[in-house]
Amino acid sequence: MNKRSLIITVECYAGHRGEESPRRFFLGEKPVEVSEILDRWLAPDYRYFKLRGDDEAVYIIRHDVKTGQWELTMFDSGKPDQARLSST
């Protein structure tokens, strides 16, 4: 596991083509409902999903095809960060 990722539990829905799509995942015990799948892509060993949660945050999660393990690799709350620098 990458030091910058977090193991998560994901509940999926398999559509009519059999492709699994995340519907809900858990950060610890906190459930996050998937409001929208913004993007998805494949890598040799992983399937990636960029999601918007019901909390309006954006997440990137990945599924390890070999182990079946899910990881959270990116989180953006969508809220302004006072410490973030602006280029203007």
Phi and psi in degrees as a GROMACS rama.xvg file:
@    title "Ramachandran Plot"
@    xaxis  label "Phi"
@    yaxis  label "Psi"
@TYPE xy
-69.7622  142.984  ASN-2
-65.1809  -18.1503  LYS-3
-98.8466  9.26904  ARG-4
-117.288  163.398  SER-5
-131.897  128.831  LEU-6
-67.6311  133.237  ILE-7
-133.018  163.369  ILE-8
-102.401  132.401  THR-9
-127.036  135.492  VAL-10
-103.927  131.906  GLU-11
-119.593  164.24  CYS-12
-123.136  128.978  TYR-13
-95.9046  116.449  ALA-14
-73.4882  -172.286  GLY-15
-65.743  -20.6551  HIS-16
-91.9305  -1.00929  ARG-17
85.368  1.32888  GLY-18
-80.2071  128.582  GLU-19
-82.4095  134.587  GLU-20
-124.998  134.427  SER-21
-63.5194  136.781  PRO-22
-116.087  -28.9329  ARG-23
-156.488  144.704  ARG-24
-140.212  166.498  PHE-25
-122.512  127.366  PHE-26
-100.516  98.5451  LEU-27
67.0499  -119.879  GLY-28
-99.9724  -4.20972  GLU-29
-82.5093  117.611  LYS-30
-79.476  142.786  PRO-31
-124.344  116.782  VAL-32
-79.4716  138.354  GLU-33
-81.9453  114.061  VAL-34
-81.9902  -34.8761  SER-35
-157.983  138.701  GLU-36
-93.5822  112.573  ILE-37
-81.7039  -33.483  LEU-38
-162.728  161.617  ASP-39
-152.341  146.591  ARG-40
-155.469  161.403  TRP-41
-110.081  143.877  LEU-42
-123.517  169.843  ALA-43
-53.3845  -41.1171  PRO-44
-113.648  -2.82502  ASP-45
-135.437  155.096  TYR-46
-114.89  128.967  ARG-47
-109.359  145.826  TYR-48
-135.062  129.375  PHE-49
-102.409  120.271  LYS-50
-124.606  153.204  LEU-51
-109.152  127.51  ARG-52
-87.9415  170.059  GLY-53
-67.9677  -7.97951  ASP-54
-92.8302  7.31616  ASP-55
71.5912  0.890952  GLU-56
-79.2013  159.817  ALA-57
-111.018  135.62  VAL-58
-129.146  148.313  TYR-59
-117.83  123.124  ILE-60
-120.509  154.306  ILE-61
-133.446  149.092  ARG-62
-113.662  121.524  HIS-63
-79.4203  111.773  ASP-64
-61.5165  -37.2064  VAL-65
-72.7069  -45.2489  LYS-66
-95.4839  -18.7188  THR-67
80.8076  3.58371  GLY-68
-80.9069  143.661  GLN-69
-109.174  144.098  TRP-70
-136.253  144.001  GLU-71
-88.303  121.711  LEU-72
-110.469  -17.3399  THR-73
-153.863  144.588  MET-74
-141.383  133.745  PHE-75
-136.526  116.375  ASP-76
-68.1851  -20.0745  SER-77
80.0835  -1.85349  GLY-78
-93.9217  144.616  LYS-79
-59.6359  137.34  PRO-80
-104.018  116.312  ASP-81
-61.1917  -26.5492  GLN-82
-84.6785  -11.3916  ALA-83
-70.4803  133.15  ARG-84
-85.7814  147.102  LEU-85
-105.769  149.999  SER-86
-88.2085  -2.76029  SER-87
